[in-house]
């Protein structure tokens, strides 16, 4: 059963500045529509990973994630906008829960923004007698602590069962990788998974050779990260299409590893041996679709299908193309706007201040406004597939089932003059 909620609910924040203590169970008995709850822990705990010593992970039902560590990453104006995006109201009772020192920081920040009633729950979340809410596939979005345990040969929760490959993904030569990367990580140039002229995925034959050269079988756990996680997510969608059964994405990418204070290493890592992939590619062809299938989704829009544009608002309206090498401007008629970022290289609408994934509640909230829902057949597209792939992966960990990436995206669609396009407001 899906446990995620489709709409944002009031948020609760807990603090400890001499206010009367409250337990989670007491909170549950006294909740009303005006109550706000804030989970000020790491988004990884919020998503579903258990804290040390806890038997289950996830968050108090309806809580909004506002990691205390974000306060040191953003300016006051950005914090105001963050509160707006999370639909937190200054005049509503608010409760917080996280470590005491962190809850005090968050409470102070909220009071500076005019919040009038902020209280902290000081007991551990593990004391809550009810069920916590978690991403249905949270284990595929991993923390730097989990990756470190795997590298060190430990057996963390949801550890790889048949070996793993850790891979840094980026476009072009491994310039930054050679200076410093996560220990044991291989390097994947996106030019080896995409090809000109449209930057669509490479042929199945080339993809088979690539998997062999990386030492990846279909049952290998593949852990991907990037300096920009769009590149890693692009590789994730293609590997899932190929048939890799266990693809993980480092939540927050390289930045999360650095923020955790873990060591890195220089120079190039190589695979110890070539590995037969073990099955024909693609094993999951439905995960990446081409233009004919995108048109079929549009033709079936009345049957609850959605072709979703993951592009900036200005790209969607046709004010800009977003790319120096893509001249046409506009959108695919019938496509719905699934949000994006400030430009073609950004994805702020889906990321927290530390570049981790925003909560499913936030994402599903703005998708619902465009009639994009989990019970539909949904395909994501952008310019050439990177932004769409990251969004696809988030929908995957959110438990959405019938999803795909339209590989060609706006570049392919707009390059055919007979294809209709639209500009301007909807």
C-alpha positions in Angstrom: 0.0 0.0 0.0 1.3 3.4 -0.9 2.0 5.5 2.2 2.8 8.8 0.6 0.4 11.7 0.8 -0.6 13.7 -2.3 -1.0 17.1 -0.6 1.0 19.1 1.8 -0.4 19.0 5.4 0.3 21.3 8.3 3.8 21.0 9.7 5.0 20.5 13.3 8.3 21.8 14.8 9.6 21.0 18.3 12.0 23.0 20.4 13.2 23.1 24.0 13.2 26.7 25.2 11.4 26.1 28.5 8.1 25.1 26.9 6.0 22.3 28.1 7.2 18.9 26.8 5.0 17.0 24.5 5.3 13.4 23.2 4.5 12.2 19.7 1.5 10.3 20.9 0.1 13.4 22.7 0.7 15.3 19.5 -1.4 12.8 17.6 -4.3 13.2 20.0 -4.3 17.0 19.7 -3.7 17.6 16.0 -6.0 19.8 14.1 -5.9 21.4 10.6 -3.9 24.4 11.8 -1.1 22.3 13.4 2.3 22.3 11.6 5.0 19.7 12.2 8.6 20.0 11.1 11.2 17.2 10.9 14.5 19.1 11.2 16.7 15.9 10.7 18.5 14.9 7.5 16.3 14.2 4.5 17.7 10.7 4.4 16.1 9.9 7.8 13.0 11.7 6.7 12.9 9.6 3.5 13.0 6.3 5.3 16.6 5.4 6.5 16.5 4.5 10.2 18.6 6.5 12.6 21.3 4.7 14.6 19.6 2.3 17.0 16.1 2.7 15.5 14.1 -0.2 14.0 12.3 1.9 11.4 12.9 5.0 9.5 10.7 7.7 8.0 8.9 10.7 9.4 6.0 11.5 11.6 2.9 11.5 9.2 2.4 14.9 7.7 5.7 16.4 8.9 7.6 18.8 6.6 11.3 18.3 6.2 13.5 21.3 7.1 17.0 20.1 7.9 18.7 22.3 10.5 21.9 22.0 8.5 20.3 24.0 5.6 20.3 27.1 7.8 24.0 27.6 7.2 23.7 27.2 3.5 21.2 29.9 2.6 20.6 33.6 3.0 17.7 35.0 4.9 15.7 35.8 1.8 16.2 32.2 0.6 15.0 30.9 3.9 11.8 33.0 3.6 11.2 31.5 0.2 11.9 28.0 1.6 9.2 28.5 4.2 6.7 29.7 1.5 7.5 26.6 -0.7 6.8 24.3 2.2 3.6 26.2 2.9 4.5 26.9 6.5 2.4 29.7 8.2 3.9 32.0 10.8 0.5 32.3 12.7 -0.1 28.6 13.1 1.1 26.3 16.0 4.3 24.7 15.0 6.1 21.7 16.4 9.7 20.5 15.7 11.7 17.3 16.2 15.4 16.6 15.8 18.5 16.8 18.0 18.1 19.4 20.7 20.8 21.7 19.5 19.3 21.6 16.0 15.8 22.2 17.1 16.9 25.2 19.0 18.6 26.6 15.8 15.5 26.0 13.7 13.2 27.5 16.4 15.4 30.6 16.6 15.3 30.9 12.8 11.5 30.5 12.7 10.9 33.1 15.5 13.0 35.6 13.5 10.5 35.1 10.6 7.6 36.0 12.9 6.5 32.5 13.9 4.6 33.0 17.1 4.1 29.5 18.5 7.0 27.0 18.2 7.5 24.0 20.4 9.9 21.1 20.4 9.2 17.4 20.9 12.2 16.2 22.9 11.6 12.5 22.9 13.1 10.3 20.1 10.9 9.6 17.1 11.3 5.9 17.9 9.0 6.4 20.9 6.1 7.1 18.5 3.6 4.2 18.7 2.1 4.8 15.2 3.4 4.1 11.8 6.0 6.4 10.1 5.7 7.6 6.5 8.6 6.7 4.2 9.4 6.7 0.5 8.3 3.3 -0.9 11.7 2.9 -2.5 13.8 5.0 -0.1 16.6 2.4 -0.2 17.5 3.4 -3.8 18.3 6.9 -2.7 21.3 6.5 -0.4 23.2 8.6 2.1 27.0 9.2 2.1 27.1 7.3 5.4 25.6 4.3 3.7 28.1 4.5 0.8 31.0 4.8 3.3 29.9 1.6 5.1 29.7 -0.3 1.8 33.2 0.9 0.8 34.5 -0.1 4.2 33.2 -3.7 3.7 30.4 -3.4 6.4 26.9 -4.7 5.9 24.5 -1.8 6.3 20.8 -2.1 5.9 19.9 -2.9 2.3 23.6 -3.7 1.5 24.5 -5.0 -2.0 23.8 -8.7 -2.3 26.1 -9.6 -5.2 28.8 -7.0 -5.3 28.7 -3.3 -6.2 30.2 -0.7 -8.5 30.5 2.9 -7.4 30.5 5.2 -10.4 31.0 9.0 -10.8 29.2 10.3 -13.8 29.9 13.6 -15.7 30.2 14.9 -19.2 33.6 14.9 -20.8 37.1 13.9 -19.6 37.5 13.1 -15.8 39.2 16.4 -15.0 37.7 16.9 -11.5 37.5 13.2 -10.8 41.2 12.7 -11.3 41.9 15.3 -8.6 39.5 14.0 -6.1 36.7 11.4 -6.0 34.9 9.0 -3.6 37.3 6.1 -2.9 36.9 3.1 -5.3 34.7 5.1 -7.7 35.0 4.4 -11.4 34.4 7.2 -13.9 31.7 7.3 -16.6 31.7 10.0 -19.3 28.2 10.6 -20.5 29.5 10.6 -24.1 29.6 6.8 -23.6 25.9 6.6 -22.9 24.6 9.3 -25.3 25.4 10.0 -28.9 25.1 12.8 -31.4 23.2 14.3 -33.1 20.4 14.3 -30.6 22.2 13.1 -27.5 19.8 10.1 -27.3 21.0 6.9 -25.6 23.6 4.8 -27.5 22.7 1.6 -29.3 22.0 -1.5 -27.3 25.2 -3.1 -28.7 27.3 -0.2 -27.4 25.5 -0.2 -24.1 26.2 -4.0 -23.7 30.0 -3.3 -24.3 29.9 -0.4 -21.8 28.4 -2.6 -19.0 31.0 -5.3 -19.7 33.8 -2.8 -19.5 32.6 -1.3 -16.2 32.3 -4.8 -14.8 28.6 -4.6 -14.3 26.2 -7.5 -14.4 22.5 -7.2 -14.3 22.6 -8.3 -10.6 25.4 -5.9 -9.6 24.4 -3.1 -7.3 25.4 0.1 -9.1 25.8 3.3 -6.9 25.9 6.5 -9.0 26.8 10.1 -8.1 27.8 13.2 -9.9 29.1 16.7 -9.2 25.7 17.4 -10.7 23.4 14.5 -10.0 21.5 15.1 -13.3 24.4 13.3 -15.1 24.2 10.4 -12.6 20.5 10.2 -12.9 20.8 10.1 -16.7 23.1 7.1 -16.3 20.7 5.6 -13.8 17.7 5.7 -16.2 19.8 4.1 -19.0 21.1 1.4 -16.7 17.6 0.6 -15.5 16.5 0.4 -19.1 19.4 -1.9 -19.8 18.3 -4.2 -17.0 20.4 -3.5 -13.9 18.1 -4.6 -11.1 19.6 -2.5 -8.3 20.5 1.1 -9.2 21.2 3.5 -6.3 21.6 7.3 -6.5 23.7 9.1 -3.8 21.2 11.7 -2.4 22.8 15.1 -3.0 25.6 13.7 -5.1 29.3 14.7 -4.6 28.3 17.6 -2.4 26.7 15.3 0.2 30.0 13.3 0.4 32.0 16.5 1.0 29.5 17.9 3.5 29.8 14.6 5.4 33.5 15.2 5.8 34.6 11.9 4.3 37.9 11.4 2.6 38.4 11.3 -1.1 41.2 9.9 -3.4 42.9 11.0 -6.6 43.7 9.2 -9.9 41.8 6.9 -12.1 40.2 3.7 -10.8 39.8 0.8 -13.3 37.6 -2.3 -13.2 39.4 -5.5 -12.2 37.8 -7.6 -15.0 35.4 -7.4 -17.8 32.0 -8.9 -16.8 29.3 -10.4 -19.0 26.1 -8.5 -18.4 24.1 -11.7 -18.1 21.0 -10.8 -20.1 19.9 -9.2 -23.3 19.7 -5.4 -23.4 17.2 -3.8 -23.0 15.5 -5.8 -20.3 13.2 -2.9 -19.5 12.5 -1.1 -22.8 9.4 0.6 -21.4 11.5 2.9 -19.2 12.9 5.0 -22.1 10.6 5.8 -24.9 11.0 7.3 -28.4 8.9 9.9 -30.2 6.2 7.5 -31.5 5.5 6.4 -28.0 5.5 10.0 -26.8 2.8 10.8 -29.4 0.8 7.8 -28.3 0.8 9.2 -24.7 -0.4 12.5 -26.1 -3.1 10.8 -28.1 -4.2 9.0 -24.9 -4.2 12.1 -22.8 -8.0 11.8 -22.4 -7.3 8.3 -20.9 -5.3 9.8 -18.1 -1.8 9.8 -19.6 0.7 12.6 -19.1 3.7 13.8 -21.1 5.5 16.0 -18.6 7.9 18.9 -19.4 10.7 19.1 -16.9 12.0 22.5 -18.1 12.1 26.1 -16.8 8.9 28.1 -17.0 10.5 30.4 -19.7 11.4 27.3 -21.8 7.9 26.0 -21.4 6.4 29.3 -22.5 8.8 29.5 -25.5 10.6 32.7 -24.3 14.0 30.8 -24.6 15.1 27.4 -26.0 17.4 26.8 -23.0 20.3 25.6 -25.2 22.8 27.3 -27.5 22.5 24.4 -29.9 18.7 24.2 -29.9 17.2 27.0 -31.9 13.4 26.4 -31.8 11.5 27.7 -28.8 8.2 26.4 -27.3 6.7 23.3 -26.0 5.0 20.1 -27.2 1.2 20.7 -27.5 -0.6 18.7 -24.8 2.5 18.4 -22.5 2.0 19.4 -18.9 4.5 21.5 -17.0 6.2 19.4 -14.3 8.4 22.2 -13.1 12.2 22.4 -13.3 14.6 25.1 -12.3 15.8 28.6 -13.3 17.4 27.4 -16.5 18.4 24.3 -18.5 21.2 23.5 -16.1 19.2 23.7 -12.9 16.6 21.7 -11.1 15.8 23.8 -8.0 12.2 22.9 -7.9 13.2 19.3 -7.0 16.1 19.9 -4.7 16.7 21.0 -1.2 19.4 23.6 -0.3 21.9 20.8 0.0 20.9 19.3 -3.4 19.1 16.4 -1.9 15.7 15.4 -3.2 12.7 17.5 -2.0 10.0 15.6 -0.1 7.5 13.6 -2.1 4.7 15.8 -0.6 6.2 18.9 -2.1 6.7 17.3 -5.5 3.3 15.7 -5.7 1.7 19.0 -4.6 2.9 20.9 -7.6 2.3 18.0 -10.0 -1.2 17.6 -8.7 -1.9 21.2 -9.7 -1.1 20.2 -13.3 -3.2 17.0 -13.1 -0.1 14.8 -13.0 -0.8 11.8 -10.8 0.7 8.5 -9.8 -2.2 6.4 -11.3 -1.4 7.7 -14.8 1.0 6.6 -17.5 3.6 9.3 -17.2 6.7 10.1 -19.3 9.1 12.9 -18.5 11.1 14.9 -21.0 13.3 18.0 -21.0 15.8 19.2 -23.6 18.0 16.1 -24.0 17.1 13.9 -21.1 19.2 14.9 -18.1 16.6 16.8 -16.0 13.9 14.3 -17.1 16.0 11.4 -15.8 16.6 12.9 -12.4 12.8 13.6 -12.1 12.1 10.1 -13.3 14.3 8.6 -10.6 12.6 10.7 -7.9 9.2 9.4 -9.1 10.6 5.9 -9.0 11.7 6.2 -5.3 8.3 7.8 -4.6 6.7 4.6 -5.8 5.2 5.7 -9.1 4.9 2.7 -11.4 4.1 3.5 -15.0 6.8 6.0 -15.7 9.4 6.6 -18.4 11.8 9.1 -19.9 11.0 10.4 -23.4 14.6 10.2 -24.7 14.5 12.7 -27.6 12.7 15.4 -25.7 12.4 18.9 -27.0 15.6 18.6 -29.1 14.2 15.8 -31.2 10.6 17.0 -31.3 11.4 20.5 -32.4 13.8 19.4 -35.0 11.0 17.9 -37.1 9.2 20.8 -38.8 6.0 18.8 -39.2 5.6 18.4 -35.4 3.3 21.0 -33.9 4.7 23.3 -31.2 3.2 26.0 -28.9 4.5 29.2 -27.4 2.9 31.6 -24.9 0.6 31.0 -21.9 -1.5 27.9 -21.6 
